[in-house]
Amino acid sequence: MAQEQAHSGQQHPLKLYMVVWGLLFVLSTFSYLVDYLGIQSYLRWSLILLFMVLKAGLIVAIFMHMAWERLALICAILFPPVFVLVFTALMVSESHYTALTRLTFFGAGP
């Protein structure tokens, strides 16, 4: 009976993992093609970040089994990094304001 409980967990088909592996390979190829084709400027960084986020999403959803978890657990794992990024962006914005204020009132320095 103990063995039945150990093996009664959710089993995912191997084909799913192979398809995701193929998608990760294709997304990585697209990411390298951005550099190979010499795409520059904001388009380059936007494409690289887009492919990176898509790959990370696939890895988290399938290989870390987040696609089959409860919503509360998903929120508990995914929201904190988003909040850290938002607060980091706020701190960067405030640092630019502080630097501008110091230059305005105290000058460029010696």
C-alpha positions in Angstrom: 0.0 0.0 0.0 2.9 2.4 0.7 4.3 1.7 -2.7 0.9 2.6 -4.3 0.9 5.9 -2.6 4.4 6.6 -3.6 3.6 6.0 -7.3 0.1 7.5 -7.3 1.5 11.0 -7.9 0.8 12.9 -11.0 2.7 11.5 -14.0 3.4 13.8 -16.9 4.0 12.4 -20.4 7.5 12.4 -21.7 6.4 14.0 -24.9 5.5 17.2 -23.0 9.1 17.5 -21.7 10.5 16.9 -25.2 8.3 19.5 -26.7 9.4 22.0 -24.1 13.0 21.1 -24.6 12.5 21.7 -28.4 10.9 25.1 -27.7 13.8 26.1 -25.4 16.2 25.1 -28.2 14.3 27.2 -30.7 14.1 30.2 -28.4 17.8 29.9 -27.7 18.5 29.8 -31.4 16.4 32.9 -31.9 18.3 34.6 -29.1 21.7 33.8 -30.8 20.3 34.9 -34.2 19.7 38.3 -32.8 23.4 38.7 -32.3 24.4 36.8 -35.4 22.2 39.1 -37.6 23.7 42.2 -36.0 20.5 43.7 -34.7 21.3 46.7 -32.7 19.7 49.3 -30.4 16.6 48.8 -28.3 15.3 46.1 -30.6 18.2 43.9 -29.8 17.8 44.2 -26.1 14.0 43.9 -26.3 14.3 40.6 -28.3 16.9 39.2 -26.1 14.9 40.0 -23.0 11.7 38.6 -24.6 13.3 35.3 -25.4 14.9 35.1 -21.9 11.5 35.7 -20.2 9.8 33.1 -22.5 12.5 30.5 -21.7 12.3 31.2 -18.0 8.5 31.0 -18.1 8.7 27.6 -19.8 11.3 26.3 -17.3 9.3 27.5 -14.3 5.9 26.3 -15.6 6.9 22.8 -16.8 10.2 21.7 -15.2 9.4 23.2 -11.8 5.8 22.0 -12.1 4.3 25.4 -11.4 1.7 24.9 -14.1 0.0 22.3 -11.9 0.3 24.1 -8.5 -2.3 25.9 -6.6 -2.7 29.6 -7.3 -1.7 30.6 -3.8 1.7 28.8 -4.1 2.3 30.3 -7.5 1.6 33.8 -6.1 3.9 33.1 -3.2 6.7 32.2 -5.4 6.3 34.6 -8.4 5.2 37.9 -6.8 8.2 38.6 -4.5 10.7 38.8 -7.4 8.3 41.1 -9.2 8.0 43.3 -6.2 11.8 43.4 -5.9 12.1 44.6 -9.5 9.5 47.2 -8.9 11.2 48.5 -5.8 14.5 48.5 -7.5 13.1 50.6 -10.3 11.7 53.0 -7.8 15.1 53.3 -6.1 16.9 53.9 -9.4 14.3 56.6 -10.2 14.8 58.2 -6.7 18.6 58.1 -7.1 18.4 60.0 -10.4 16.2 62.6 -8.7 18.7 62.9 -5.8 21.7 63.3 -8.1 19.9 65.9 -10.1 18.9 67.8 -6.9 22.4 67.7 -5.6 23.8 69.0 -8.9 21.2 71.8 -9.0 21.7 73.1 -5.4 25.4 72.2 -4.7 26.9 72.5 -8.2 29.2 70.2 -10.0 31.8 70.0 -7.2 35.4 71.0 -7.0 
